Every structure is written in C-alpha cells, then in structure tokens.
Amino acid sequence: MLSPALEHLVKGIVDHPEDVQVAAKSTTRGEILEVRVNPEDLGRVIGRSGRTAKALRTLVNSLAGGARVRVDVVDTDATAR
C-alpha cells in the first residue's frame, strides 16, 4: 500500500513521471522504499534543504501506522558510474 501511494505523490512533483520507480525492500529493521527518478528531477524530489523529501517521509510514516518505514531517494547518476 505504501509503495503505490509514494509513487503517486512523487509523480505529481516531477517533470518526467514515466521515470519514477519505487522499490520496496523488507529488512529486519523494517521496510525500505527506494525512490528513483530522472536525474533532472532529483532536485525537485529532494527540495530546498531537503524539505520535500522530509515531507514525503512524514506522509509515508503517517500512512504506515506505526510500522517502521524508511524512504530513500536514490541518485541514479551516482549508481550509473
């Protein structure tokens, strides 16, 4: 439930919604949601001083209802090197 909600929120922010990918991974410490976007949209998702990313994390944590969830914005340029 959290992955589609996060994907919907991020697609509303970016200029290239077709490039948005949210991958969910379960760990012993909780769930990790990795957000990948077009490199041109990375600044939009992170926001000034990380405000947008923090707001997305707050929304996802409130939707999680107390479950441990971590939202990571992945820099696709760094992983391509």
C-alpha positions as CSV (number, residue, x, y, z in Angstrom):
1,M,0.0,0.0,0.0
2,L,2.8,2.4,0.8
3,S,4.7,2.0,-2.5
4,P,1.8,3.0,-4.8
5,A,1.0,5.9,-2.5
6,L,4.6,7.2,-2.5
7,E,4.8,6.7,-6.3
8,H,1.7,8.7,-6.8
9,L,3.0,11.5,-4.7
10,V,6.4,11.7,-6.4
11,K,4.8,11.5,-9.9
12,G,2.9,14.7,-9.0
13,I,6.1,16.5,-8.3
14,V,8.4,15.6,-11.2
15,D,8.6,16.7,-14.8
16,H,9.2,13.1,-16.0
17,P,6.6,10.9,-14.2
18,E,7.2,8.0,-16.5
19,D,10.7,7.6,-15.0
20,V,9.5,7.3,-11.4
21,Q,10.2,3.9,-9.8
22,V,9.6,2.9,-6.2
23,A,11.1,-0.3,-5.0
24,A,10.1,-1.8,-1.6
25,K,12.6,-4.0,0.3
26,S,11.8,-5.7,3.6
27,T,14.6,-5.9,6.2
28,T,14.7,-6.9,9.8
29,R,14.6,-3.3,10.8
30,G,11.5,-2.5,8.7
31,E,10.6,-1.7,5.2
32,I,12.8,0.5,2.9
33,L,11.2,2.3,0.0
34,E,13.8,3.4,-2.7
35,V,12.6,6.2,-5.0
36,R,14.4,6.5,-8.3
37,V,13.6,9.5,-10.6
38,N,15.0,11.0,-13.8
39,P,18.3,12.8,-12.9
40,E,16.7,16.1,-13.9
41,D,14.0,15.7,-11.3
42,L,16.3,14.8,-8.4
43,G,16.4,18.4,-7.1
44,R,12.6,18.6,-7.2
45,V,12.1,15.4,-5.1
46,I,14.7,16.4,-2.6
47,G,13.7,20.1,-2.4
48,R,15.4,23.1,-0.9
49,S,17.4,21.9,2.1
50,G,15.6,18.5,1.8
51,R,12.2,19.9,2.7
52,T,10.3,18.0,0.0
53,A,12.0,14.7,0.9
54,K,11.3,15.2,4.6
55,A,7.6,15.9,3.8
56,L,7.4,12.7,1.7
57,R,8.9,10.8,4.6
58,T,6.5,12.3,7.1
59,L,3.5,11.4,4.9
60,V,4.7,7.8,4.3
61,N,5.4,7.3,8.0
62,S,1.9,8.6,8.9
63,L,0.4,6.2,6.4
64,A,2.4,3.3,7.8
65,G,0.5,3.5,11.1
66,G,3.5,2.9,13.4
67,A,5.3,0.4,11.2
68,R,9.0,1.1,10.6
69,V,9.4,2.5,7.1
70,R,12.4,4.3,5.6
71,V,12.2,6.4,2.4
72,D,15.5,6.7,0.4
73,V,15.8,8.9,-2.6
74,V,18.4,7.2,-4.8
75,D,20.7,9.3,-7.0
76,T,20.7,7.3,-10.3
77,D,23.6,9.3,-11.7
78,A,25.8,8.0,-8.8
79,T,24.8,4.4,-9.3
80,A,25.5,4.6,-13.1
81,R,29.1,5.4,-12.6
